[in-house]
């Protein structure tokens, strides 16, 4: 198997980072149970992700309403 080129390494690094961040979000309750010292940091990350999800949901809603106005 040939070694990875820079583009493939970048894609792999991005996927690993996204996987780690998604895991942190999904397993936040267990992490705060196991490591209570990081509770504030983990909770702020979870609230930030929830805010971003709500922001994206609102953008999609506005775009769909705009698109619907042409029908």
N, CA, C and O atoms as a Maestro MAE file, in Angstrom:
{
 s_m_m2io_version
 :::
 2.0.0
}

f_m_ct {
 s_m_title
 :::
 protein
 m_atom[284] {
  # First column is atom index #
  i_m_mmod_type
  r_m_x_coord
  r_m_y_coord
  r_m_z_coord
  i_m_residue_number
  s_m_chain_name
  s_m_pdb_residue_name
  s_m_pdb_atom_name
  i_m_atomic_number
  :::
  1 25 0.845 -1.169 0.000 1 A "UNK " " N  " 7
  2 3 0.000 0.000 0.000 1 A "UNK " " CA " 6
  3 2 0.896 1.240 0.000 1 A "UNK " " C  " 6
  4 15 1.778 1.360 0.851 1 A "UNK " " O  " 8
  5 25 0.680 2.172 -0.951 2 A "UNK " " N  " 7
  6 3 1.532 3.370 -1.017 2 A "UNK " " CA " 6
  7 2 1.228 4.326 0.141 2 A "UNK " " C  " 6
  8 15 0.123 4.321 0.683 2 A "UNK " " O  " 8
  9 25 2.209 5.140 0.514 3 A "UNK " " N  " 7
  10 3 1.965 6.099 1.602 3 A "UNK " " CA " 6
  11 2 0.944 7.161 1.181 3 A "UNK " " C  " 6
  12 15 0.720 7.401 -0.005 3 A "UNK " " O  " 8
  13 25 0.340 7.779 2.179 4 A "UNK " " N  " 7
  14 3 -0.671 8.807 1.916 4 A "UNK " " CA " 6
  15 2 -0.008 10.096 1.450 4 A "UNK " " C  " 6
  16 15 1.061 10.465 1.936 4 A "UNK " " O  " 8
  17 25 -0.653 10.782 0.497 5 A "UNK " " N  " 7
  18 3 -0.145 12.094 0.098 5 A "UNK " " CA " 6
  19 2 -0.710 13.153 1.054 5 A "UNK " " C  " 6
  20 15 -1.492 12.833 1.949 5 A "UNK " " O  " 8
  21 25 -0.314 14.391 0.862 6 A "UNK " " N  " 7
  22 3 -0.718 15.455 1.794 6 A "UNK " " CA " 6
  23 2 -2.226 15.671 1.821 6 A "UNK " " C  " 6
  24 15 -2.797 15.931 2.880 6 A "UNK " " O  " 8
  25 25 -2.865 15.568 0.678 7 A "UNK " " N  " 7
  26 3 -4.321 15.749 0.615 7 A "UNK " " CA " 6
  27 2 -5.033 14.667 1.414 7 A "UNK " " C  " 6
  28 15 -5.963 14.955 2.166 7 A "UNK " " O  " 8
  29 25 -4.599 13.434 1.253 8 A "UNK " " N  " 7
  30 3 -5.208 12.326 1.983 8 A "UNK " " CA " 6
  31 2 -4.964 12.461 3.490 8 A "UNK " " C  " 6
  32 15 -5.844 12.153 4.294 8 A "UNK " " O  " 8
  33 25 -3.777 12.919 3.865 9 A "UNK " " N  " 7
  34 3 -3.490 13.133 5.289 9 A "UNK " " CA " 6
  35 2 -4.385 14.224 5.864 9 A "UNK " " C  " 6
  36 15 -4.872 14.100 6.988 9 A "UNK " " O  " 8
  37 25 -4.603 15.285 5.102 10 A "UNK " " N  " 7
  38 3 -5.472 16.360 5.556 10 A "UNK " " CA " 6
  39 2 -6.909 15.906 5.751 10 A "UNK " " C  " 6
  40 15 -7.550 16.248 6.744 10 A "UNK " " O  " 8
  41 25 -7.407 15.133 4.794 11 A "UNK " " N  " 7
  42 3 -8.764 14.593 4.906 11 A "UNK " " CA " 6
  43 2 -8.866 13.665 6.108 11 A "UNK " " C  " 6
  44 15 -9.838 13.730 6.860 11 A "UNK " " O  " 8
  45 25 -7.885 12.815 6.294 12 A "UNK " " N  " 7
  46 3 -7.873 11.898 7.432 12 A "UNK " " CA " 6
  47 2 -7.828 12.661 8.752 12 A "UNK " " C  " 6
  48 15 -8.543 12.313 9.691 12 A "UNK " " O  " 8
  49 25 -6.997 13.693 8.833 13 A "UNK " " N  " 7
  50 3 -6.908 14.499 10.050 13 A "UNK " " CA " 6
  51 2 -8.240 15.192 10.341 13 A "UNK " " C  " 6
  52 15 -8.664 15.248 11.496 13 A "UNK " " O  " 8
  53 25 -8.903 15.719 9.310 14 A "UNK " " N  " 7
  54 3 -10.195 16.375 9.498 14 A "UNK " " CA " 6
  55 2 -11.249 15.378 9.984 14 A "UNK " " C  " 6
  56 15 -12.041 15.694 10.872 14 A "UNK " " O  " 8
  57 25 -11.260 14.195 9.413 15 A "UNK " " N  " 7
  58 3 -12.220 13.172 9.838 15 A "UNK " " CA " 6
  59 2 -11.977 12.732 11.275 15 A "UNK " " C  " 6
  60 15 -12.926 12.520 12.030 15 A "UNK " " O  " 8
  61 25 -10.719 12.594 11.653 16 A "UNK " " N  " 7
  62 3 -10.397 12.217 13.030 16 A "UNK " " CA " 6
  63 2 -10.831 13.304 13.995 16 A "UNK " " C  " 6
  64 15 -11.400 13.013 15.047 16 A "UNK " " O  " 8
  65 25 -10.565 14.569 13.641 17 A "UNK " " N  " 7
  66 3 -10.968 15.682 14.497 17 A "UNK " " CA " 6
  67 2 -12.487 15.749 14.633 17 A "UNK " " C  " 6
  68 15 -12.999 15.909 15.740 17 A "UNK " " O  " 8
  69 25 -13.209 15.629 13.525 18 A "UNK " " N  " 7
  70 3 -14.672 15.649 13.578 18 A "UNK " " CA " 6
  71 2 -15.220 14.479 14.397 18 A "UNK " " C  " 6
  72 15 -16.193 14.637 15.134 18 A "UNK " " O  " 8
  73 25 -14.602 13.319 14.268 19 A "UNK " " N  " 7
  74 3 -15.023 12.159 15.057 19 A "UNK " " CA " 6
  75 2 -14.805 12.393 16.545 19 A "UNK " " C  " 6
  76 15 -15.655 12.043 17.365 19 A "UNK " " O  " 8
  77 25 -13.669 12.983 16.893 20 A "UNK " " N  " 7
  78 3 -13.377 13.260 18.299 20 A "UNK " " CA " 6
  79 2 -14.369 14.274 18.865 20 A "UNK " " C  " 6
  80 15 -14.848 14.105 19.987 20 A "UNK " " O  " 8
  81 25 -14.683 15.328 18.103 21 A "UNK " " N  " 7
  82 3 -15.631 16.335 18.572 21 A "UNK " " CA " 6
  83 2 -17.045 15.766 18.687 21 A "UNK " " C  " 6
  84 15 -17.772 16.094 19.624 21 A "UNK " " O  " 8
  85 25 -17.433 14.921 17.742 22 A "UNK " " N  " 7
  86 3 -18.756 14.288 17.815 22 A "UNK " " CA " 6
  87 2 -18.826 13.342 19.013 22 A "UNK " " C  " 6
  88 15 -19.849 13.281 19.695 22 A "UNK " " O  " 8
  89 25 -17.760 12.616 19.268 23 A "UNK " " N  " 7
  90 3 -17.723 11.715 20.421 23 A "UNK " " CA " 6
  91 2 -17.814 12.494 21.728 23 A "UNK " " C  " 6
  92 15 -18.496 12.074 22.663 23 A "UNK " " O  " 8
  93 25 -17.130 13.622 21.786 24 A "UNK " " N  " 7
  94 3 -17.203 14.465 22.978 24 A "UNK " " CA " 6
  95 2 -18.642 14.923 23.216 24 A "UNK " " C  " 6
  96 15 -19.103 14.946 24.357 24 A "UNK " " O  " 8
  97 25 -19.345 15.282 22.162 25 A "UNK " " N  " 7
  98 3 -20.737 15.728 22.288 25 A "UNK " " CA " 6
  99 2 -21.636 14.574 22.734 25 A "UNK " " C  " 6
  100 15 -22.451 14.728 23.643 25 A "UNK " " O  " 8
  101 25 -21.481 13.424 22.089 26 A "UNK " " N  " 7
  102 3 -22.353 12.285 22.367 26 A "UNK " " CA " 6
  103 2 -22.111 11.718 23.772 26 A "UNK " " C  " 6
  104 15 -23.058 11.373 24.479 26 A "UNK " " O  " 8
  105 25 -20.848 11.626 24.165 27 A "UNK " " N  " 7
  106 3 -20.521 11.008 25.445 27 A "UNK " " CA " 6
  107 2 -20.303 12.028 26.565 27 A "UNK " " C  " 6
  108 15 -19.677 11.708 27.576 27 A "UNK " " O  " 8
  109 25 -20.806 13.237 26.398 28 A "UNK " " N  " 7
  110 3 -20.621 14.290 27.406 28 A "UNK " " CA " 6
  111 2 -21.124 13.892 28.792 28 A "UNK " " C  " 6
  112 15 -20.428 14.151 29.774 28 A "UNK " " O  " 8
  113 25 -22.303 13.276 28.919 29 A "UNK " " N  " 7
  114 3 -22.744 12.906 30.269 29 A "UNK " " CA " 6
  115 2 -21.804 11.925 30.965 29 A "UNK " " C  " 6
  116 15 -21.526 12.067 32.156 29 A "UNK " " O  " 8
  117 25 -21.320 10.938 30.230 30 A "UNK " " N  " 7
  118 3 -20.386 9.965 30.825 30 A "UNK " " CA " 6
  119 2 -19.058 10.630 31.174 30 A "UNK " " C  " 6
  120 15 -18.458 10.330 32.206 30 A "UNK " " O  " 8
  121 25 -18.604 11.532 30.308 31 A "UNK " " N  " 7
  122 3 -17.334 12.213 30.565 31 A "UNK " " CA " 6
  123 2 -17.406 13.081 31.811 31 A "UNK " " C  " 6
  124 15 -16.471 13.102 32.611 31 A "UNK " " O  " 8
  125 25 -18.516 13.800 31.977 32 A "UNK " " N  " 7
  126 3 -18.628 14.656 33.158 32 A "UNK " " CA " 6
  127 2 -18.795 13.835 34.427 32 A "UNK " " C  " 6
  128 15 -18.409 14.268 35.513 32 A "UNK " " O  " 8
  129 25 -19.375 12.646 34.285 33 A "UNK " " N  " 7
  130 3 -19.464 11.732 35.424 33 A "UNK " " CA " 6
  131 2 -18.094 11.215 35.819 33 A "UNK " " C  " 6
  132 15 -17.749 11.163 37.000 33 A "UNK " " O  " 8
  133 25 -17.323 10.837 34.820 34 A "UNK " " N  " 7
  134 3 -16.005 10.253 35.062 34 A "UNK " " CA " 6
  135 2 -14.975 11.304 35.449 34 A "UNK " " C  " 6
  136 15 -14.144 11.069 36.326 34 A "UNK " " O  " 8
  137 25 -15.025 12.454 34.803 35 A "UNK " " N  " 7
  138 3 -14.065 13.529 35.052 35 A "UNK " " CA " 6
  139 2 -14.810 14.803 35.461 35 A "UNK " " C  " 6
  140 15 -14.970 15.704 34.638 35 A "UNK " " O  " 8
  141 25 -15.261 14.895 36.693 36 A "UNK " " N  " 7
  142 3 -16.072 16.052 37.100 36 A "UNK " " CA " 6
  143 2 -15.331 17.384 37.021 36 A "UNK " " C  " 6
  144 15 -15.970 18.435 36.964 36 A "UNK " " O  " 8
  145 25 -14.025 17.365 37.016 37 A "UNK " " N  " 7
  146 3 -13.267 18.613 36.933 37 A "UNK " " CA " 6
  147 2 -13.485 19.316 35.596 37 A "UNK " " C  " 6
  148 15 -13.333 20.535 35.509 37 A "UNK " " O  " 8
  149 25 -13.841 18.562 34.550 38 A "UNK " " N  " 7
  150 3 -14.041 19.128 33.215 38 A "UNK " " CA " 6
  151 2 -15.507 19.422 32.908 38 A "UNK " " C  " 6
  152 15 -15.839 19.711 31.758 38 A "UNK " " O  " 8
  153 25 -16.386 19.356 33.894 39 A "UNK " " N  " 7
  154 3 -17.819 19.533 33.669 39 A "UNK " " CA " 6
  155 2 -18.140 20.876 33.022 39 A "UNK " " C  " 6
  156 15 -18.902 20.922 32.056 39 A "UNK " " O  " 8
  157 25 -17.580 21.959 33.531 40 A "UNK " " N  " 7
  158 3 -17.879 23.281 32.969 40 A "UNK " " CA " 6
  159 2 -17.448 23.381 31.509 40 A "UNK " " C  " 6
  160 15 -18.187 23.902 30.673 40 A "UNK " " O  " 8
  161 25 -16.262 22.885 31.206 41 A "UNK " " N  " 7
  162 3 -15.747 22.946 29.840 41 A "UNK " " CA " 6
  163 2 -16.601 22.104 28.892 41 A "UNK " " C  " 6
  164 15 -16.954 22.556 27.803 41 A "UNK " " O  " 8
  165 25 -16.928 20.889 29.304 42 A "UNK " " N  " 7
  166 3 -17.725 20.000 28.449 42 A "UNK " " CA " 6
  167 2 -19.126 20.571 28.253 42 A "UNK " " C  " 6
  168 15 -19.656 20.553 27.142 42 A "UNK " " O  " 8
  169 25 -19.721 21.074 29.321 43 A "UNK " " N  " 7
  170 3 -21.069 21.649 29.202 43 A "UNK " " CA " 6
  171 2 -21.074 22.871 28.290 43 A "UNK " " C  " 6
  172 15 -22.008 23.045 27.507 43 A "UNK " " O  " 8
  173 25 -20.063 23.710 28.374 44 A "UNK " " N  " 7
  174 3 -20.028 24.876 27.491 44 A "UNK " " CA " 6
  175 2 -19.889 24.440 26.033 44 A "UNK " " C  " 6
  176 15 -20.480 25.059 25.148 44 A "UNK " " O  " 8
  177 25 -19.116 23.381 25.769 45 A "UNK " " N  " 7
  178 3 -18.986 22.863 24.411 45 A "UNK " " CA " 6
  179 2 -20.333 22.319 23.920 45 A "UNK " " C  " 6
  180 15 -20.732 22.583 22.786 45 A "UNK " " O  " 8
  181 25 -21.027 21.568 24.765 46 A "UNK " " N  " 7
  182 3 -22.326 20.997 24.383 46 A "UNK " " CA " 6
  183 2 -23.332 22.110 24.108 46 A "UNK " " C  " 6
  184 15 -24.073 22.037 23.128 46 A "UNK " " O  " 8
  185 25 -23.372 23.134 24.949 47 A "UNK " " N  " 7
  186 3 -24.292 24.249 24.722 47 A "UNK " " CA " 6
  187 2 -23.940 24.991 23.435 47 A "UNK " " C  " 6
  188 15 -24.836 25.419 22.708 47 A "UNK " " O  " 8
  189 25 -22.652 25.150 23.145 48 A "UNK " " N  " 7
  190 3 -22.229 25.803 21.910 48 A "UNK " " CA " 6
  191 2 -22.689 24.999 20.694 48 A "UNK " " C  " 6
  192 15 -23.196 25.571 19.729 48 A "UNK " " O  " 8
  193 25 -22.516 23.681 20.738 49 A "UNK " " N  " 7
  194 3 -22.953 22.830 19.623 49 A "UNK " " CA " 6
  195 2 -24.464 22.925 19.458 49 A "UNK " " C  " 6
  196 15 -24.961 23.014 18.335 49 A "UNK " " O  " 8
  197 25 -25.191 22.908 20.557 50 A "UNK " " N  " 7
  198 3 -26.649 23.049 20.471 50 A "UNK " " CA " 6
  199 2 -27.047 24.384 19.859 50 A "UNK " " C  " 6
  200 15 -27.975 24.446 19.053 50 A "UNK " " O  " 8
  201 25 -26.348 25.456 20.237 51 A "UNK " " N  " 7
  202 3 -26.622 26.768 19.649 51 A "UNK " " CA " 6
  203 2 -26.345 26.773 18.151 51 A "UNK " " C  " 6
  204 15 -27.124 27.335 17.381 51 A "UNK " " O  " 8
  205 25 -25.244 26.154 17.729 52 A "UNK " " N  " 7
  206 3 -24.908 26.091 16.309 52 A "UNK " " CA " 6
  207 2 -25.947 25.270 15.541 52 A "UNK " " C  " 6
  208 15 -26.308 25.620 14.417 52 A "UNK " " O  " 8
  209 25 -26.421 24.192 16.137 53 A "UNK " " N  " 7
  210 3 -27.454 23.380 15.497 53 A "UNK " " CA " 6
  211 2 -28.738 24.185 15.321 53 A "UNK " " C  " 6
  212 15 -29.380 24.112 14.273 53 A "UNK " " O  " 8
  213 25 -29.113 24.952 16.345 54 A "UNK " " N  " 7
  214 3 -30.312 25.789 16.256 54 A "UNK " " CA " 6
  215 2 -30.139 26.882 15.198 54 A "UNK " " C  " 6
  216 15 -31.072 27.177 14.451 54 A "UNK " " O  " 8
  217 25 -28.944 27.482 15.133 55 A "UNK " " N  " 7
  218 3 -28.650 28.514 14.147 55 A "UNK " " CA " 6
  219 2 -28.787 27.953 12.728 55 A "UNK " " C  " 6
  220 15 -29.398 28.584 11.865 55 A "UNK " " O  " 8
  221 25 -28.211 26.754 12.487 56 A "UNK " " N  " 7
  222 3 -28.316 26.128 11.167 56 A "UNK " " CA " 6
  223 2 -29.757 25.765 10.837 56 A "UNK " " C  " 6
  224 15 -30.188 25.902 9.692 56 A "UNK " " O  " 8
  225 25 -30.498 25.305 11.832 57 A "UNK " " N  " 7
  226 3 -31.901 24.964 11.615 57 A "UNK " " CA " 6
  227 2 -32.684 26.199 11.186 57 A "UNK " " C  " 6
  228 15 -33.529 26.119 10.294 57 A "UNK " " O  " 8
  229 25 -32.411 27.330 11.809 58 A "UNK " " N  " 7
  230 3 -33.097 28.577 11.443 58 A "UNK " " CA " 6
  231 2 -32.730 29.023 10.031 58 A "UNK " " C  " 6
  232 15 -33.588 29.496 9.286 58 A "UNK " " O  " 8
  233 25 -31.468 28.875 9.663 59 A "UNK " " N  " 7
  234 3 -31.038 29.251 8.311 59 A "UNK " " CA " 6
  235 2 -31.731 28.382 7.270 59 A "UNK " " C  " 6
  236 15 -32.204 28.885 6.251 59 A "UNK " " O  " 8
  237 25 -31.791 27.086 7.523 60 A "UNK " " N  " 7
  238 3 -32.459 26.180 6.581 60 A "UNK " " CA " 6
  239 2 -33.936 26.539 6.478 60 A "UNK " " C  " 6
  240 15 -34.495 26.532 5.381 60 A "UNK " " O  " 8
  241 25 -34.574 26.850 7.596 61 A "UNK " " N  " 7
  242 3 -35.985 27.232 7.589 61 A "UNK " " CA " 6
  243 2 -36.205 28.486 6.744 61 A "UNK " " C  " 6
  244 15 -37.136 28.535 5.941 61 A "UNK " " O  " 8
  245 25 -35.353 29.500 6.921 62 A "UNK " " N  " 7
  246 3 -35.482 30.742 6.157 62 A "UNK " " CA " 6
  247 2 -35.283 30.482 4.665 62 A "UNK " " C  " 6
  248 15 -36.035 30.997 3.838 62 A "UNK " " O  " 8
  249 25 -34.282 29.692 4.325 63 A "UNK " " N  " 7
  250 3 -34.021 29.384 2.912 63 A "UNK " " CA " 6
  251 2 -35.204 28.631 2.303 63 A "UNK " " C  " 6
  252 15 -35.608 28.920 1.176 63 A "UNK " " O  " 8
  253 25 -35.756 27.673 3.037 64 A "UNK " " N  " 7
  254 3 -36.891 26.916 2.515 64 A "UNK " " CA " 6
  255 2 -38.132 27.797 2.380 64 A "UNK " " C  " 6
  256 15 -38.889 27.647 1.421 64 A "UNK " " O  " 8
  257 25 -38.353 28.711 3.324 65 A "UNK " " N  " 7
  258 3 -39.478 29.636 3.204 65 A "UNK " " CA " 6
  259 2 -39.301 30.559 1.995 65 A "UNK " " C  " 6
  260 15 -40.263 30.842 1.281 65 A "UNK " " O  " 8
  261 25 -38.085 31.021 1.773 66 A "UNK " " N  " 7
  262 3 -37.799 31.877 0.620 66 A "UNK " " CA " 6
  263 2 -38.055 31.110 -0.678 66 A "UNK " " C  " 6
  264 15 -38.662 31.631 -1.614 66 A "UNK " " O  " 8
  265 25 -37.589 29.883 -0.713 67 A "UNK " " N  " 7
  266 3 -37.772 29.045 -1.897 67 A "UNK " " CA " 6
  267 2 -39.258 28.778 -2.130 67 A "UNK " " C  " 6
  268 15 -39.720 28.762 -3.272 67 A "UNK " " O  " 8
  269 25 -40.004 28.571 -1.045 68 A "UNK " " N  " 7
  270 3 -41.433 28.293 -1.150 68 A "UNK " " CA " 6
  271 2 -42.189 29.512 -1.690 68 A "UNK " " C  " 6
  272 15 -43.245 29.357 -2.304 68 A "UNK " " O  " 8
  273 25 -41.670 30.705 -1.471 69 A "UNK " " N  " 7
  274 3 -42.366 31.912 -1.925 69 A "UNK " " CA " 6
  275 2 -42.432 32.021 -3.450 69 A "UNK " " C  " 6
  276 15 -43.227 32.801 -3.975 69 A "UNK " " O  " 8
  277 25 -41.616 31.259 -4.162 70 A "UNK " " N  " 7
  278 3 -41.625 31.300 -5.623 70 A "UNK " " CA " 6
  279 2 -42.689 30.384 -6.216 70 A "UNK " " C  " 6
  280 15 -42.998 30.472 -7.404 70 A "UNK " " O  " 8
  281 25 -43.240 29.517 -5.401 71 A "UNK " " N  " 7
  282 3 -44.219 28.544 -5.917 71 A "UNK " " CA " 6
  283 2 -45.589 29.151 -6.011 71 A "UNK " " C  " 6
  284 15 -46.534 28.479 -6.424 71 A "UNK " " O  " 8
  :::
 }
 m_bond[283] {
  # First column is bond index #
  i_m_from
  i_m_to
  i_m_order
  :::
  1 1 2 1
  2 2 3 1
  3 3 4 2
  4 3 5 1
  5 5 6 1
  6 6 7 1
  7 7 8 2
  8 7 9 1
  9 9 10 1
  10 10 11 1
  11 11 12 2
  12 11 13 1
  13 13 14 1
  14 14 15 1
  15 15 16 2
  16 15 17 1
  17 17 18 1
  18 18 19 1
  19 19 20 2
  20 19 21 1
  21 21 22 1
  22 22 23 1
  23 23 24 2
  24 23 25 1
  25 25 26 1
  26 26 27 1
  27 27 28 2
  28 27 29 1
  29 29 30 1
  30 30 31 1
  31 31 32 2
  32 31 33 1
  33 33 34 1
  34 34 35 1
  35 35 36 2
  36 35 37 1
  37 37 38 1
  38 38 39 1
  39 39 40 2
  40 39 41 1
  41 41 42 1
  42 42 43 1
  43 43 44 2
  44 43 45 1
  45 45 46 1
  46 46 47 1
  47 47 48 2
  48 47 49 1
  49 49 50 1
  50 50 51 1
  51 51 52 2
  52 51 53 1
  53 53 54 1
  54 54 55 1
  55 55 56 2
  56 55 57 1
  57 57 58 1
  58 58 59 1
  59 59 60 2
  60 59 61 1
  61 61 62 1
  62 62 63 1
  63 63 64 2
  64 63 65 1
  65 65 66 1
  66 66 67 1
  67 67 68 2
  68 67 69 1
  69 69 70 1
  70 70 71 1
  71 71 72 2
  72 71 73 1
  73 73 74 1
  74 74 75 1
  75 75 76 2
  76 75 77 1
  77 77 78 1
  78 78 79 1
  79 79 80 2
  80 79 81 1
  81 81 82 1
  82 82 83 1
  83 83 84 2
  84 83 85 1
  85 85 86 1
  86 86 87 1
  87 87 88 2
  88 87 89 1
  89 89 90 1
  90 90 91 1
  91 91 92 2
  92 91 93 1
  93 93 94 1
  94 94 95 1
  95 95 96 2
  96 95 97 1
  97 97 98 1
  98 98 99 1
  99 99 100 2
  100 99 101 1
  101 101 102 1
  102 102 103 1
  103 103 104 2
  104 103 105 1
  105 105 106 1
  106 106 107 1
  107 107 108 2
  108 107 109 1
  109 109 110 1
  110 110 111 1
  111 111 112 2
  112 111 113 1
  113 113 114 1
  114 114 115 1
  115 115 116 2
  116 115 117 1
  117 117 118 1
  118 118 119 1
  119 119 120 2
  120 119 121 1
  121 121 122 1
  122 122 123 1
  123 123 124 2
  124 123 125 1
  125 125 126 1
  126 126 127 1
  127 127 128 2
  128 127 129 1
  129 129 130 1
  130 130 131 1
  131 131 132 2
  132 131 133 1
  133 133 134 1
  134 134 135 1
  135 135 136 2
  136 135 137 1
  137 137 138 1
  138 138 139 1
  139 139 140 2
  140 139 141 1
  141 141 142 1
  142 142 143 1
  143 143 144 2
  144 143 145 1
  145 145 146 1
  146 146 147 1
  147 147 148 2
  148 147 149 1
  149 149 150 1
  150 150 151 1
  151 151 152 2
  152 151 153 1
  153 153 154 1
  154 154 155 1
  155 155 156 2
  156 155 157 1
  157 157 158 1
  158 158 159 1
  159 159 160 2
  160 159 161 1
  161 161 162 1
  162 162 163 1
  163 163 164 2
  164 163 165 1
  165 165 166 1
  166 166 167 1
  167 167 168 2
  168 167 169 1
  169 169 170 1
  170 170 171 1
  171 171 172 2
  172 171 173 1
  173 173 174 1
  174 174 175 1
  175 175 176 2
  176 175 177 1
  177 177 178 1
  178 178 179 1
  179 179 180 2
  180 179 181 1
  181 181 182 1
  182 182 183 1
  183 183 184 2
  184 183 185 1
  185 185 186 1
  186 186 187 1
  187 187 188 2
  188 187 189 1
  189 189 190 1
  190 190 191 1
  191 191 192 2
  192 191 193 1
  193 193 194 1
  194 194 195 1
  195 195 196 2
  196 195 197 1
  197 197 198 1
  198 198 199 1
  199 199 200 2
  200 199 201 1
  201 201 202 1
  202 202 203 1
  203 203 204 2
  204 203 205 1
  205 205 206 1
  206 206 207 1
  207 207 208 2
  208 207 209 1
  209 209 210 1
  210 210 211 1
  211 211 212 2
  212 211 213 1
  213 213 214 1
  214 214 215 1
  215 215 216 2
  216 215 217 1
  217 217 218 1
  218 218 219 1
  219 219 220 2
  220 219 221 1
  221 221 222 1
  222 222 223 1
  223 223 224 2
  224 223 225 1
  225 225 226 1
  226 226 227 1
  227 227 228 2
  228 227 229 1
  229 229 230 1
  230 230 231 1
  231 231 232 2
  232 231 233 1
  233 233 234 1
  234 234 235 1
  235 235 236 2
  236 235 237 1
  237 237 238 1
  238 238 239 1
  239 239 240 2
  240 239 241 1
  241 241 242 1
  242 242 243 1
  243 243 244 2
  244 243 245 1
  245 245 246 1
  246 246 247 1
  247 247 248 2
  248 247 249 1
  249 249 250 1
  250 250 251 1
  251 251 252 2
  252 251 253 1
  253 253 254 1
  254 254 255 1
  255 255 256 2
  256 255 257 1
  257 257 258 1
  258 258 259 1
  259 259 260 2
  260 259 261 1
  261 261 262 1
  262 262 263 1
  263 263 264 2
  264 263 265 1
  265 265 266 1
  266 266 267 1
  267 267 268 2
  268 267 269 1
  269 269 270 1
  270 270 271 1
  271 271 272 2
  272 271 273 1
  273 273 274 1
  274 274 275 1
  275 275 276 2
  276 275 277 1
  277 277 278 1
  278 278 279 1
  279 279 280 2
  280 279 281 1
  281 281 282 1
  282 282 283 1
  283 283 284 2
  :::
 }
}
